[in-house]
Amino acid sequence: MLETFIFVVLPYLSIAIALFVTPYRYFSSKLDWSAFSTQFLERKTLYWGSVPWHYGVVLILVGHIIGFLFPSTVSAALSGISAIVALESIALALGLLTLVGSIILLIRRASGIIRAVTGYADWILLFLILLQATTGVYMGIFVRWGMEWYLYTAVPWLYSLLTLNPQIGYVVGLPFVFKLHVIGAFLILAVLPFTKLVHILFFPLSYIRDPPILYRWVTRIKGK
Ligand code: HEM
């Protein structure tokens, strides 16, 4: 019952929320379709949190997607133990970058002036990305070799969801931490339209032509 909820109900519910609420938000309140910048309030910690987090998570997600789209190519690439160890080490380094970045971003939100401009949605999102990075890195270290077993378990299950013929047999036997990772992934998808994460769907191509924005303080804040 719980397995059906995690591997069937939650994914479809999250996909439905993301598919229907996202366009609704876009057309009903286009102006808040962005990640509100707090960079002008605090930028040093933001740099040390945001840069590693973005580099880590984007490359990790590209890895997840490549494994999903080209399972047989990835399987062939992982045919020798040295290739597995090398690629798993790179993934682990990127996972740790994501984890450290999310911890720094969370600490930044909890302190000083940034706390005052942090809403429930920001907290929920930050805790979810921390959960995602923690469970991912945990698997990278303790449930070896994720890159390999992902191809024969998670990938066919995800395909079965896409073809509307869910086959949870591929994943029910996987460890609890994998289930937490899946719950985290689909909760992130479900909260996407309600949080600043929605900015990942917006490609500000016109910015390339726009002049850069210059912030100027009218009164200088101490220590900035
Ligand atoms: C249903 C969707 C997902 C599945 C089935 C999945 C599966 C996995 C697996 C099996 C690993 C272990 C890889 C290894 O041992 O090298 C992993 C690692 C990881 N995942 Fe996911 N993942 C999903 C979604 C996500 C999402 C949405 C994020 C981020 C927002 C994410 C972030 C990570 C991170 C940071 C790691 C750590 C990489 C490492 O240290 O090796 N995952 N994931």
Boltz pocket constraint, residues with backbone or C-beta under 6 A from the ligand:
constraints:
  - pocket:
      binder: B
      contacts: [[A, 57], [A, 60], [A, 61], [A, 64], [A, 88], [A, 91], [A, 92], [A, 93], [A, 94], [A, 95], [A, 96], [A, 98], [A, 129], [A, 132], [A, 133], [A, 135], [A, 136], [A, 137], [A, 138], [A, 139], [A, 140], [A, 141], [A, 143], [A, 144], [A, 145], [A, 146], [A, 147], [A, 150], [A, 154], [A, 181], [A, 182], [A, 185], [A, 188]]
      max_distance: 6.0
